[in-house]
């Protein structure tokens, strides 16, 4: 669905996110990132799943800050313009600030492409 947004107007920023800690593998996360980039998503958020109540799915793994740094590096290599990945990252928490950073990243990307 987000790819359709880019088909209509490629200048629109798109964002998606995921939670880790539910038993996913690095291979699955990497594939998800590839799928997101195939849809031309610009901004990815990655946060730690926190079990809201005992009736919800339990946390299968607590990801370390170093592992979140590895996820950030992986997302950067895959071409996301902006990445927010940490144990406490939430999709909309800093949306205003993130949009300004994303706009600056897009402008830098376009300038680099124009210079090539």
Beta strands, then each sheet from edge to edge (+ up, - down):
strand 1: 15-20
strand 2: 43-48
strand 3: 82-86
sheet 1: 1+ 2+ 3+
end
